[in-house]
Amino acid sequence: MKIIVRLLAAALVAAAALVATGCGGGDSGPAPATTTARNGLERGDIEFLHGMAAQQEQSAQIAGLAVERAADQRVRDLAVALRAERAAESERITALLNGFGARAGAEAGQLALLDAERISAVGAAAGAEFDRQWLDLVLEHHGRALALAQSELAAGIDPETQALARDIVAARQAGIAAARALG
């Protein structure tokens, strides 16, 4: 867990800078190592997958809020699209965890999650105010997933997990752009 804490802290700082400046394209980091992850060095990869599994669960909760409550149909449509994307990612995450002989744990990935009170507060809003707060929530949630994926790209060793991280970076950058366009 100490590994993910250090990596997540560094990656959150980098992601915050990227989100604040609107940057994020180009090279995402070093190429994946050619070492096979099945040699016992995959702990960081597994921690990344645990973090993303927890993120996926929270993402479904957040998207569900907008599917039910969004005043603007475009916000609702974004929530539906994000939920569909996360379902496909969840399948990949589960398959990779299974390949490592690991399962998603209840406490795994807590640093990548938003506070439950923050989500509840957004859920209590209505109309255009709900839409605005929900888009802000999506930006923050995507920023955390982006940071987690970038930490995997910086320190992970499993090529399949690195490929997932690259796909997550691209998807979250697109999600951030879509949320900003509606905000």
Secondary structure, DSSP 4 states (H G I P E B T S, - for coil): -HHHHHHHHHHHHHHHHHHHHT---S--SSPPPSS-GGGTTTHHHHHHHHHHHHHHHHHHHHHHHHHHH-SSHHHHHHHHHHHHHHHHHHHHHHHHHHHHT----SSTTGGGSPPHHHHHHHHH--HHHHHHHHHHHHHHHHHHHHHHHHHHHHH---HHHHHHHHHHHHHHHHHHHHHHHH-
